[in-house]
């Protein structure tokens, strides 16, 4: 089994300077990661669709420096210095330093931007951390050309996880499993692995993200995960996630969209139920979230269109449906749901293939 020690870089060389650029997508969980142990180890396994359009594009300029006593970097957002993003990135670099000891030998200029609006309430931490991790692995490959492709991607996911848990599912497409799961060979708490057996029915599966509340998250994910410590239903929830992952895998292979809908919606509501039953307790849905859910249920009943929803730890609604009903669902969204979105805003996305290299020199 792969262990943390396997990801400590050794026998690497040095370079004077380099420039890399990667894009990394966001992802949407079907079985949710909610609760974690020390060192970003998930309390239960999860599975997600990697998205295509919602992504972070990050360049990393690497310059060899003299003073190797501390981590140093400039952080730019859309080309301009962004001091308030720095502490989070510094914490990330400090966390990964033991696995990437070369970090202190270089000064970095990190320039990052998102393809989705900054204040859209969409978490940019998954795509953001994944994009930095990919760049870091490009640097590692440059100073140690012997590393294999398997190691490159596994370690990228491993590093991304240390920045934000769900980021480890943003390295590869189209469907990724993260967390030890008895019924999934090679699954690991340390990194995500691709799910290879996706049925035709789920190819190009659509995710239209309805922006119900574009404000700051009411509960940060760190606080949210902590609410599962000592939660009265924690053990049952973790056991349920294991069972649901087995079911979702079977469904994604068999192509049964009706069963898919039932589990995916149940997972979303369970995530919110956990928060409502926490101490302290939170309601992260807004009235418009519920309006949308009810409209989706009515539309599905009346038209038999296989459309369903999932939620993150917030009020926005991800509307999931197969590509062959795209036209009718978009019409439904435009006619009946946009009125519940802030400024009538929504983002059309679908399953994508993971991070992509843009520049390497
Ligand atoms: C509800 O990955 O944002 O979206 O590890 O603290 O950065 P940290 O948490 P994060 O949690 C995501 C929670 C979720 C469910 C999921 O994506 O699986």
Boltz pocket constraint, residues with backbone or C-beta under 6 A from the ligand:
constraints:
  - pocket:
      binder: B
      contacts: [[A, 27], [A, 28], [A, 29], [A, 31], [A, 32], [A, 33], [A, 34], [A, 40], [A, 46], [A, 123], [A, 125], [A, 161], [A, 163], [A, 164], [A, 165], [A, 166], [A, 167], [A, 221], [A, 222], [A, 225], [A, 271], [A, 311], [A, 312], [A, 313]]
      max_distance: 6.0
